[in-house]
Amino acid sequence: MSTYNIDEVLPEGTITELPAGTNVLITGPPMVGKRELAFQLLAVGHQEGEGVLCVTTSASASSMLDEFERQVPTLDRDRVAIVDCSGGDSQQTIREIATERVSSPGDLTGISIGTAKLLQQFSKQNVSDVRHGLVSISTLIQYLDLQTVFKFLHIYTSRIEDTGGLGVFTMDSDSHGAKTTNTVTSEFDCVIELRETEDGREVRVKGLPGASRSWHAFD
């Protein structure tokens, strides 16, 4: 695959597709809809045979699965995989999808091993086009220093690029200073910013050649 379709997820005049190997960071203040937008970007290609591999740092795997099924009512659970760092499903096993459990968001080695295992499983199923999600980077930074998180992101985004996937990550812009935000942002090909204004929610896309950098109304 040369591009990933995201048609109708973002407003007209922004972007409708992303090149394979692209890593996207969604930023904005709390409660502005970063998580919802990430799920939309991850789910939109599922009915075309793509896989979804998501790392959840706070929400449970079961709640993530519920969210995907809201986006795609005909979800093929064989093409959904989750690395769960939340501990939220400690007494519950999700048998319908591939799940790797990690002790905490601070266990980056466990996350790396889990994502590698699940990606290999997709390969055995001949699912070659995979959208990766990580919700959210801000939780990782609560557990670890910035340099450690940055090294992890560099390795993970490089893997996504090398395998021709699409990476969708989120970060709470109000939780971090300018240095942290700039350091994390530098690792991504594209940044999607969300904000609330008196007239409603707006979005803009930065980093992609030819893409409009203007703010657009976003319902």
C-alpha positions in Angstrom: 0.0 0.0 0.0 1.3 3.5 -0.9 -1.3 5.5 1.0 -3.8 5.1 3.9 -7.3 6.5 3.3 -8.6 8.9 5.9 -11.3 10.4 3.7 -14.1 12.2 5.6 -12.4 12.0 9.0 -11.0 15.5 8.8 -12.8 18.5 7.3 -12.8 19.3 3.6 -9.7 21.2 2.6 -7.3 19.4 5.0 -6.1 15.9 4.0 -7.9 12.7 2.7 -4.9 10.3 2.7 -1.6 9.7 4.3 1.5 8.1 2.8 2.5 4.6 4.1 5.1 4.9 6.8 3.7 8.2 8.1 3.6 8.8 11.9 0.9 11.3 13.1 0.8 13.1 16.4 -2.6 14.4 17.6 -2.3 17.2 20.2 -4.6 19.5 22.0 -6.0 20.4 25.5 -7.9 17.9 27.6 -11.5 16.9 26.5 -11.0 18.3 23.0 -11.5 15.0 21.3 -8.0 13.7 20.7 -8.8 10.1 21.6 -12.0 10.1 19.5 -10.1 11.4 16.4 -7.4 8.8 16.9 -9.9 6.0 16.9 -11.5 7.4 13.8 -8.1 7.5 12.0 -7.3 4.0 13.1 -10.7 2.4 12.2 -11.5 4.1 8.9 -9.5 1.5 6.9 -10.6 -1.6 8.7 -13.3 -2.5 6.3 -10.7 -2.5 3.5 -8.8 -5.3 5.1 -6.3 -3.4 7.2 -5.2 -4.3 10.8 -5.3 -2.2 13.9 -2.6 -2.5 16.6 -3.2 -0.2 19.5 -1.2 0.5 22.7 -3.4 1.7 25.6 -1.7 3.3 28.5 -4.7 4.0 30.7 -7.9 2.7 29.3 -8.5 -1.1 29.5 -8.4 -3.3 26.5 -12.1 -4.1 26.8 -13.0 -0.4 26.6 -10.7 0.1 23.6 -12.5 -2.8 21.9 -15.9 -1.2 22.7 -14.7 2.0 21.1 -13.5 0.3 17.9 -16.9 -1.5 17.6 -18.7 1.9 17.9 -16.6 3.1 15.0 -16.9 -0.2 13.0 -20.1 -2.2 13.9 -18.9 -5.0 11.6 -15.5 -5.2 13.2 -13.4 -8.2 12.3 -11.8 -9.0 15.7 -9.1 -11.1 14.0 -7.7 -7.8 12.6 -7.6 -6.0 16.0 -4.7 -6.3 18.5 -4.1 -4.4 21.7 -1.2 -4.0 24.1 -2.8 -3.2 27.4 -0.6 -1.4 29.9 -3.5 -0.3 32.1 -4.1 -3.2 34.4 -7.8 -2.6 34.0 -8.7 -6.1 32.8 -6.6 -8.0 35.4 -9.6 -10.3 36.2 -10.9 -10.4 32.6 -9.5 -12.0 29.6 -10.5 -10.8 26.2 -10.6 -14.0 24.2 -11.9 -12.6 20.9 -8.8 -10.5 20.1 -5.1 -10.8 20.4 -4.0 -9.0 23.6 -0.6 -8.5 25.2 -0.6 -7.4 28.8 2.2 -5.1 30.2 2.6 -4.4 33.9 2.6 -0.6 33.6 3.1 2.2 31.0 6.6 2.5 32.3 7.6 -0.9 31.0 8.7 0.2 27.5 10.5 -3.0 26.9 7.3 -4.9 27.5 5.4 -2.6 25.1 8.1 -3.1 22.4 8.0 -6.9 22.8 4.2 -6.9 22.8 3.8 -4.8 19.7 6.4 -6.9 17.9 4.6 -10.1 18.8 1.3 -8.8 17.6 2.7 -7.4 14.4 4.3 -10.8 13.7 0.9 -12.4 14.3 -0.7 -10.1 11.7 2.0 -11.1 9.3 1.1 -14.7 9.7 -2.5 -13.8 8.9 -1.3 -12.0 5.7 -2.4 -8.7 7.1 0.3 -6.4 5.7 -1.3 -3.0 6.1 -1.5 -2.0 9.8 -2.5 1.1 11.5 -0.8 1.6 14.9 -2.1 3.7 17.7 -0.7 4.8 21.1 -3.0 6.6 23.5 -1.3 8.4 25.0 2.3 9.6 25.1 1.4 11.9 28.1 1.0 8.9 30.3 4.4 7.5 29.4 5.9 10.9 30.3 4.3 10.6 33.8 6.2 7.4 34.4 9.5 8.1 32.7 11.9 10.9 31.8 11.6 12.6 28.5 14.8 11.2 26.9 13.7 7.6 27.6 10.3 8.2 26.1 11.9 10.0 23.1 14.2 7.0 22.4 11.2 4.6 22.6 9.2 6.8 20.2 12.1 6.9 17.8 12.3 3.1 17.7 8.6 2.6 17.5 8.0 5.2 14.8 11.0 3.9 12.8 9.4 0.4 12.9 6.1 1.7 11.6 8.0 3.6 8.8 10.0 0.5 7.9 7.0 -1.7 7.7 4.9 0.7 5.7 2.3 1.2 8.5 0.5 4.3 9.7 1.1 5.5 13.2 -1.4 7.6 15.2 -0.3 8.9 18.6 -1.9 11.4 21.0 -0.5 13.8 23.5 -2.1 16.4 25.9 -0.5 19.7 24.9 -1.5 21.4 28.2 0.3 18.8 30.4 3.8 19.6 29.1 6.2 22.5 28.7 7.5 23.8 25.4 10.7 21.8 25.6 8.8 18.5 26.1 6.3 19.3 23.4 8.9 20.3 20.8 11.0 17.3 21.6 8.2 14.8 21.1 6.7 16.7 18.1 10.1 16.5 16.3 9.7 12.7 16.0 6.6 12.9 13.9 6.0 13.5 10.2 2.6 15.2 10.8 0.9 17.0 13.7 -2.8 17.4 13.9 -3.8 20.1 16.4 -7.2 20.5 18.0 -8.5 23.5 19.9 -11.7 24.9 21.2 -12.8 28.4 20.3 -15.9 30.5 20.9 -17.3 29.2 17.6 -16.6 25.6 18.3 -13.8 23.0 17.8 -11.2 23.6 15.1 -8.4 21.5 13.6 -5.3 22.1 11.5 -2.6 19.9 10.0 1.1 20.7 10.1 4.1 19.0 8.5 2.7 17.5 5.3 3.9 19.1 2.1 1.0 20.7 0.2 -1.4 20.4 3.2 -3.2 23.6 4.3 -2.0 24.8 7.7 -5.1 26.9 8.2 -7.5 26.2 11.1 -10.8 24.5 10.0 -14.1 24.1 11.8 -14.3 20.5 13.0 -17.7 19.2 14.4 
